[in-house]
Amino acid sequence: MKKGKESRQHLIECAAELFWKNGYSATGISEILKQTGLPKGSFYFYFKSKDDLATAVTEYYQKILLEQFRSSSQGNDWESFIEEIFDYLFGRATGQTFAGCPYAVMGMETALSKPAVASVFMEGLKKFEQIFQEVLLYSGLSPDHAKILSQRMLSIYQGYLLGRISNNTSFLKNARKNMLEMYREYRSYHEI
């Protein structure tokens, strides 16, 4: 990777960490630059604005999560998929205070005030829902049932992983439990 691309990526990764821990609004450009060790003037060489950086951070989080979700979906039924996803999420939360899913937190904080960031976030949610739907289809649900249940599962996933205020991983445990139970109940109710 060339030096310019490395510096840009370093800015994104440092901003991602600070936005997640401190929030987008509470994190200033000077704090991000201090964390990166890059000169003050370099920020505007890579980004037009803090909002532009927020869009890049949202894309960064989306890429990481989508890669994991796609990998976990390969050849797995719903229950195995959920176990693998939540093992990954627990692994990322181990040894630190749980501050919610960084992707969901970024989307929540910027959704109303930053349309460009919200647009990227919404595109990502559609991709997550599509992966859920594909796994549910692989698990034997009809296309109609897979579509309905994937929407419900995405709502559960989003709701629990926004749980910054919990300050622990109980939200992850509850999300895993409820996503597995809803799947089992849905199959049982619809005799699938």
Solvent accessible surface area in square Angstrom, and as a share of the most:
residue,aa,sasa,rsa
1,M,156,0.70
2,K,158,0.67
3,K,160,0.68
4,G,31,0.30
5,K,132,0.56
6,E,87,0.39
7,S,11,0.07
8,R,94,0.34
9,Q,52,0.23
10,H,76,0.34
11,L,0,0.00
12,I,7,0.03
13,E,73,0.33
14,C,16,0.10
15,A,0,0.00
16,A,3,0.02
17,E,69,0.31
18,L,18,0.09
19,F,2,0.01
20,W,24,0.08
21,K,113,0.48
22,N,68,0.35
23,G,9,0.09
24,Y,13,0.05
25,S,89,0.58
26,A,73,0.57
27,T,1,0.00
28,G,33,0.31
29,I,38,0.19
30,S,70,0.45
31,E,64,0.29
32,I,0,0.00
33,L,9,0.04
34,K,172,0.73
35,Q,108,0.48
36,T,15,0.09
37,G,66,0.63
38,L,37,0.18
39,P,94,0.59
40,K,155,0.65
41,G,62,0.60
42,S,19,0.12
43,F,0,0.00
44,Y,135,0.51
45,F,161,0.67
46,Y,44,0.17
47,F,3,0.01
48,K,179,0.76
49,S,44,0.28
50,K,42,0.18
51,D,53,0.27
52,D,51,0.27
53,L,0,0.00
54,A,0,0.00
55,T,25,0.14
56,A,7,0.06
57,V,0,0.00
58,T,0,0.00
59,E,88,0.40
60,Y,52,0.20
61,Y,11,0.04
62,Q,16,0.07
63,K,128,0.54
64,I,45,0.23
65,L,8,0.04
66,L,7,0.03
67,E,92,0.41
68,Q,40,0.18
69,F,0,0.00
70,R,116,0.42
71,S,68,0.44
72,S,0,0.00
73,S,17,0.11
74,Q,134,0.60
75,G,58,0.56
76,N,30,0.15
77,D,62,0.32
78,W,0,0.00
79,E,57,0.26
80,S,51,0.33
81,F,0,0.00
82,I,1,0.01
83,E,62,0.28
84,E,70,0.31
85,I,2,0.01
86,F,0,0.00
87,D,85,0.44
88,Y,51,0.19
89,L,15,0.08
90,F,42,0.18
91,G,52,0.50
92,R,92,0.34
93,A,7,0.05
94,T,104,0.61
95,G,86,0.82
96,Q,84,0.37
97,T,82,0.48
98,F,11,0.04
99,A,18,0.14
100,G,1,0.01
101,C,4,0.03
102,P,15,0.10
103,Y,4,0.02
104,A,5,0.04
105,V,5,0.03
106,M,5,0.02
107,G,0,0.00
108,M,98,0.44
109,E,60,0.27
110,T,0,0.00
111,A,42,0.33
112,L,183,0.91
113,S,74,0.48
114,K,48,0.21
115,P,104,0.66
116,A,66,0.51
117,V,0,0.00
118,A,15,0.12
119,S,55,0.36
120,V,20,0.12
121,F,16,0.07
122,M,99,0.44
123,E,89,0.40
124,G,0,0.00
125,L,15,0.08
126,K,138,0.58
127,K,83,0.35
128,F,2,0.01
129,E,38,0.17
130,Q,88,0.39
131,I,8,0.04
132,F,1,0.00
133,Q,33,0.15
134,E,83,0.37
135,V,3,0.02
136,L,0,0.00
137,L,72,0.36
138,Y,140,0.53
139,S,16,0.10
140,G,50,0.48
141,L,6,0.03
142,S,47,0.30
143,P,92,0.58
144,D,107,0.56
145,H,48,0.22
146,A,0,0.00
147,K,105,0.45
148,I,72,0.37
149,L,0,0.00
150,S,0,0.00
151,Q,79,0.35
152,R,116,0.42
153,M,0,0.00
154,L,15,0.07
155,S,70,0.45
156,I,28,0.14
157,Y,10,0.04
158,Q,46,0.21
159,G,46,0.45
160,Y,56,0.21
161,L,1,0.01
162,L,53,0.26
163,G,6,0.06
164,R,65,0.24
165,I,166,0.85
166,S,23,0.15
167,N,94,0.48
168,N,75,0.39
169,T,33,0.19
170,S,45,0.29
171,F,55,0.23
172,L,1,0.00
173,K,121,0.51
174,N,65,0.33
175,A,0,0.00
176,R,45,0.16
177,K,112,0.48
178,N,45,0.23
179,M,0,0.00
180,L,11,0.06
181,E,61,0.27
182,M,59,0.26
183,Y,14,0.05
184,R,115,0.42
185,E,115,0.51
186,Y,15,0.06
187,R,59,0.21
188,S,81,0.52
189,Y,175,0.67
190,H,68,0.30
191,E,158,0.71
192,I,64,0.32
